[in-house]
Every structure is written in C-alpha cells, then in structure tokens.
Amino acid sequence: MTLTDQVVASFGGAASPRFAEIMTSLVRHLHAFIGEVRLTEAEWAAAIDFLTRTGQQCDDRRQEFILLSDVLGASMAVIDVNHPTGGTATESTVLGPFFVPGAPEFAAGEDISAGAPGTPCHFSGTVRSPAGDPVPDAEIDVWQSDETGHYDVQYPDLDQPRGRARLRTDASGAYSFSSVRPESYPIPHDGPVGDLLKAAGRGPMRPAHIHFKITAPGFRTLVTHIFVAGDPHLGSDAVFGVKDALITGFDGDRASFDFTLARS
C-alpha cells in the first residue's frame, strides 16, 4: 500500500461521508502535487512559514486568508461552482475581506458616506426576480472604499461605519442611496499575500467597484459588485472578480444598476 493509500484509508472511520470525501480528495491532490513538482523540504518549510504568517496577519479588521483565497482565484472558483446563474440572474463575485455584519440602516436616498472623502455620487436601481417581478423589502448590504482606496475598517482611529449601509427595497423593488464615486485601489499588500504577488510579478490593484449583498425570502443570497466602465484595471483585477455583466457606466454623478435574484 502506498503512503497516499494509507493516508486516504485513515479517513475511513469518519462520521461524515462528505468530510471523508473532501479530505481524501485533498490528500490525493496534495500528494500528487508534491510529487509533480518534486517539492523540497526547504520549500515545504517555506510554505508552512507562509501560512503561519498569513494567520498571524489576521485580526478583527483584516482577514489575510480571504485575501489569499482571492488572489489564487479560489474564491471565484467556489462562487462559480455554487452560484450558477443560467443566464437568468445577476452574476456573483467575491465577498472580499471587508464585509462587516450589522451595518447601520439607511432610508432610501440617504447619504451613506458619513464624511468619506470622494466625489459625491447617487446610486439607484431595482431588485427583481428572473421573471421580472419586483422583489420588495429585500435587504441590501452596501460597502465601498473611499477615494484613497481605504475601507472604514482600515482606519484604526475611525469609530463609526463609513461608506457602509443596510438598505431595503420599496414595494416596486427599487433602491437608492448617495455616497462617493468608487475608485480603483490596491488590496492590502504589506503582508504575506503581498509577498506572493511580488514574487509572481503581479500587481495588487482592483478596479473601482461597490460591493452589494442582497437577501430576500425565497431567493438565493447574491454577493456581487458593480464595476466602473472604463477603469484601467478591469482586465487585471488582483482577485479575478470582474465579470462583463457587472460593469456599468457612470453618468456624471449618477449610476444605476438593476439586480436579478435567482430563486432558492
């Protein structure tokens, strides 16, 4: 029996068949990878050190493992497996490391920027079903960076949410809010993920976007962005999150985007 077979067999007593399926597949792929690249002991030690430093970089304001998943394309791969649209719903994309539950609630049309620096901009649109029916009272989480490329949680001295809100659609499925125009920015690259990008000769930039998370009874939760048309980084997003259908034009100080939720 090979080493790989021995390790796979060791999961035979797992109480969860799904756990056993995942772990045995992981073992087979990991052992095959080690053999394919003929991984050295020094390289394996470097990998363990990298993962250790990645964990040490995580705190209540930063999640370096989400960044790692994002820049390896793993986040988008999981999304594509779990959120097929069939061409009838808005495409999903990465959650990112800066989502915070429990954002403050705002009424339609209110300014969510809370003093964030940037060019004022108004956003509006609708949330509908695949059949085109309005989805009233859908909960929408919105979060974005300011013009310097920073989210509120990246400011250690900021004691209130900024550019972050929870909204609800009205009876016609409409939503609206004011904030600041999104700008392209680098993902945090002063830690192990930044070291990986540098070693790969890759840049840390994300094209300008706003995050949305939309939930409503009877529908799949949608996590997505809207991207600014014409941004120079659309073709080189550090986290591979851009999809053509999520790119929208900005008409001066206004932008509009309509979302379609998939049935659960």
C-alpha positions as CSV (number, residue, x, y, z in Angstrom):
1,M,0.0,0.0,0.0
2,T,1.4,3.4,-0.9
3,L,1.7,6.3,1.5
4,T,-1.2,8.1,-0.2
5,D,-3.4,5.0,0.1
6,Q,-2.5,4.7,3.8
7,V,-3.5,8.3,4.5
8,V,-6.7,8.0,2.4
9,A,-7.6,4.8,4.4
10,S,-7.1,6.7,7.7
11,F,-10.3,8.7,7.0
12,G,-12.4,5.5,6.6
13,G,-13.9,5.9,10.0
14,A,-15.1,9.5,9.5
15,A,-18.6,10.0,10.8
16,S,-19.4,12.4,7.9
17,P,-19.2,10.9,4.4
18,R,-18.8,14.4,3.0
19,F,-15.9,15.1,5.3
20,A,-14.2,11.9,4.2
21,E,-14.8,12.7,0.5
22,I,-13.2,16.2,0.8
23,M,-10.3,15.1,2.9
24,T,-9.4,12.0,0.8
25,S,-9.5,14.1,-2.4
26,L,-7.4,16.7,-0.7
27,V,-4.8,14.1,0.3
28,R,-4.7,12.6,-3.2
29,H,-4.2,16.0,-4.9
30,L,-1.7,17.2,-2.3
31,H,0.4,14.1,-2.6
32,A,0.2,14.3,-6.4
33,F,1.3,18.0,-6.3
34,I,4.3,17.2,-4.1
35,G,5.4,14.5,-6.4
36,E,4.8,16.5,-9.6
37,V,6.9,19.5,-8.6
38,R,9.3,17.3,-6.5
39,L,8.9,19.7,-3.6
40,T,12.0,20.1,-1.4
41,E,12.0,20.1,2.4
42,A,13.1,23.7,2.4
43,E,10.2,24.7,0.1
44,W,7.7,22.8,2.3
45,A,9.1,24.6,5.3
46,A,8.7,27.9,3.5
47,A,5.1,27.1,2.7
48,I,4.4,26.4,6.3
49,D,6.0,29.6,7.3
50,F,4.0,31.5,4.7
51,L,0.7,30.0,6.1
52,T,1.8,30.8,9.6
53,R,2.5,34.4,8.8
54,T,-0.8,34.6,6.9
55,G,-2.7,33.5,10.1
56,Q,-0.7,35.9,12.2
57,Q,-1.8,38.8,9.9
58,C,-5.5,38.1,10.6
59,D,-7.4,40.2,13.2
60,D,-10.9,41.7,13.6
61,R,-10.1,44.3,10.9
62,R,-8.2,42.2,8.3
63,Q,-8.6,38.6,7.0
64,E,-5.4,37.6,5.2
65,F,-6.7,34.1,4.4
66,I,-9.6,35.6,2.4
67,L,-7.1,37.8,0.5
68,L,-5.0,34.6,-0.2
69,S,-8.1,32.8,-1.4
70,D,-9.0,35.7,-3.6
71,V,-5.6,36.2,-5.3
72,L,-5.3,32.5,-6.0
73,G,-8.7,32.6,-7.8
74,A,-10.1,30.1,-5.2
75,S,-12.8,32.4,-4.0
76,M,-14.1,32.9,-7.6
77,A,-13.9,29.1,-8.3
78,V,-16.0,28.4,-5.3
79,I,-18.5,31.0,-6.3
80,D,-18.8,29.7,-9.9
81,V,-19.5,26.2,-8.5
82,N,-22.1,27.3,-6.1
83,H,-23.8,30.2,-7.8
84,P,-24.6,29.3,-11.5
85,T,-27.0,31.8,-13.0
86,G,-28.1,30.0,-16.1
87,G,-28.2,33.4,-17.7
88,T,-31.3,34.4,-15.7
89,A,-29.8,36.1,-12.6
90,T,-27.1,38.6,-11.7
91,E,-23.6,37.2,-11.6
92,S,-21.9,36.6,-8.2
93,T,-18.4,37.7,-7.3
94,V,-16.1,37.7,-4.3
95,L,-17.2,38.8,-0.8
96,G,-13.8,40.2,-0.1
97,P,-12.2,40.7,3.3
98,F,-14.0,43.9,4.3
99,F,-17.6,42.9,4.8
100,V,-18.9,43.6,8.3
101,P,-22.3,42.3,9.5
102,G,-24.7,44.7,11.2
103,A,-24.1,47.8,9.1
104,P,-26.2,50.8,10.0
105,E,-29.6,51.1,8.4
106,F,-30.4,53.9,6.0
107,A,-33.6,55.0,4.3
108,A,-33.9,55.3,0.5
109,G,-31.9,58.1,-1.0
110,E,-29.9,58.9,2.2
111,D,-26.2,59.6,2.1
112,I,-24.2,56.6,3.4
113,S,-20.8,58.1,3.0
114,A,-20.7,59.5,6.6
115,G,-18.0,62.0,5.5
116,A,-15.8,59.6,3.5
117,P,-13.6,61.6,1.1
118,G,-14.6,61.4,-2.6
119,T,-16.8,62.8,-5.4
120,P,-20.5,62.6,-4.4
121,C,-22.5,60.2,-6.5
122,H,-26.0,58.9,-6.4
123,F,-26.8,55.2,-7.0
124,S,-30.2,53.6,-7.8
125,G,-31.8,50.6,-9.4
126,T,-34.2,47.7,-8.8
127,V,-34.1,44.2,-7.5
128,R,-36.3,41.7,-9.5
129,S,-37.0,38.0,-9.9
130,P,-36.0,36.1,-13.0
131,A,-39.5,36.7,-14.3
132,G,-39.1,40.4,-13.9
133,D,-41.3,40.8,-10.9
134,P,-40.2,43.3,-8.2
135,V,-38.7,42.0,-5.0
136,P,-40.0,44.3,-2.3
137,D,-38.3,44.6,1.2
138,A,-35.1,42.9,0.0
139,E,-32.2,43.6,2.4
140,I,-29.2,45.2,0.7
141,D,-25.8,45.5,2.3
142,V,-23.6,48.0,0.6
143,W,-19.9,48.7,1.4
144,Q,-17.1,50.5,-0.5
145,S,-13.8,52.2,-0.2
146,D,-13.3,56.0,-0.3
147,E,-11.3,57.9,-2.9
148,T,-8.0,56.9,-1.2
149,G,-8.8,53.2,-1.6
150,H,-9.4,52.6,2.1
151,Y,-12.4,51.0,3.7
152,D,-13.7,52.3,7.0
153,V,-12.3,49.3,8.9
154,Q,-8.8,50.1,7.7
155,Y,-8.7,53.4,9.7
156,P,-7.6,52.5,13.2
157,D,-9.0,55.7,14.7
158,L,-12.4,55.7,12.9
159,D,-15.1,54.8,15.4
160,Q,-18.1,54.7,13.1
161,P,-19.0,53.0,9.8
162,R,-18.4,55.0,6.7
163,G,-19.4,54.1,3.1
164,R,-21.3,51.1,4.6
165,A,-25.0,50.6,5.0
166,R,-28.1,48.3,5.0
167,L,-31.0,49.4,2.8
168,R,-34.3,47.9,1.8
169,T,-36.1,47.9,-1.5
170,D,-39.5,49.5,-1.7
171,A,-42.8,48.0,-3.0
172,S,-41.6,48.4,-6.6
173,G,-38.3,46.6,-5.8
174,A,-36.4,50.0,-6.1
175,Y,-33.4,51.0,-4.0
176,S,-31.4,54.3,-3.9
177,F,-28.6,55.9,-1.9
178,S,-25.9,58.6,-2.1
179,S,-22.3,58.0,-1.4
180,V,-19.0,58.8,-3.1
181,R,-17.8,57.6,-6.5
182,P,-15.7,54.4,-6.2
183,E,-12.1,54.5,-7.2
184,S,-9.6,51.7,-8.1
185,Y,-7.3,50.7,-5.2
186,P,-4.7,48.1,-4.2
187,I,-5.7,45.2,-1.9
188,P,-3.6,45.2,1.3
189,H,-0.1,44.0,0.1
190,D,2.1,44.7,3.1
191,G,1.8,41.1,4.3
192,P,2.4,37.6,3.1
193,V,-0.2,37.9,0.2
194,G,1.7,41.0,-0.9
195,D,4.9,38.9,-0.9
196,L,3.2,36.3,-3.1
197,L,2.1,38.9,-5.6
198,K,5.5,40.5,-5.7
199,A,7.1,37.1,-6.3
200,A,4.6,36.4,-9.1
201,G,5.3,39.8,-10.8
202,R,1.6,40.7,-10.3
203,G,0.1,43.9,-9.2
204,P,-2.3,44.4,-6.2
205,M,-4.9,46.7,-8.0
206,R,-8.6,46.2,-8.0
207,P,-10.8,48.2,-10.5
208,A,-13.3,50.7,-9.0
209,H,-16.4,48.9,-7.6
210,I,-19.1,48.9,-5.0
211,H,-20.0,45.7,-3.0
212,F,-23.6,44.5,-2.7
213,K,-25.1,41.7,-0.7
214,I,-28.8,41.2,-1.3
215,T,-31.0,38.8,0.6
216,A,-34.8,38.1,0.3
217,P,-37.0,35.2,1.3
218,G,-37.4,32.6,-1.5
219,F,-34.2,33.8,-3.3
220,R,-30.5,32.8,-3.2
221,T,-28.4,35.4,-1.4
222,L,-26.5,37.5,-4.0
223,V,-23.0,38.7,-3.3
224,T,-21.6,40.8,-6.1
225,H,-20.0,44.1,-7.2
226,I,-20.8,46.7,-9.7
227,F,-17.7,47.9,-11.6
228,V,-17.0,51.3,-13.2
229,A,-16.8,51.1,-17.0
230,G,-13.5,52.3,-18.4
231,D,-11.4,51.6,-15.3
232,P,-7.9,50.7,-16.4
233,H,-7.7,47.7,-14.1
234,L,-10.8,45.8,-15.3
235,G,-8.5,43.4,-17.2
236,S,-6.1,42.8,-14.4
237,D,-8.2,42.6,-11.2
238,A,-5.9,41.1,-8.5
239,V,-8.8,38.8,-7.3
240,F,-10.2,37.9,-10.7
241,G,-13.7,39.2,-9.7
242,V,-14.6,41.1,-12.8
243,K,-17.5,39.8,-15.0
244,D,-18.6,41.8,-18.0
245,A,-22.2,41.8,-17.0
246,L,-21.3,43.6,-13.7
247,I,-19.6,46.6,-15.5
248,T,-21.8,49.7,-15.7
249,G,-21.3,53.3,-16.9
250,F,-21.4,56.3,-14.7
251,D,-23.3,59.3,-16.0
252,G,-21.5,62.2,-14.2
253,D,-22.6,61.9,-10.6
254,R,-25.1,59.1,-11.1
255,A,-25.0,55.4,-11.6
256,S,-27.8,52.8,-12.0
257,F,-27.8,49.0,-11.8
258,D,-30.7,46.5,-11.8
259,F,-30.2,43.2,-10.0
260,T,-31.9,39.9,-10.7
261,L,-32.1,37.3,-7.9
262,A,-32.1,33.6,-8.5
263,R,-34.8,31.6,-6.9
264,S,-33.6,29.5,-4.0
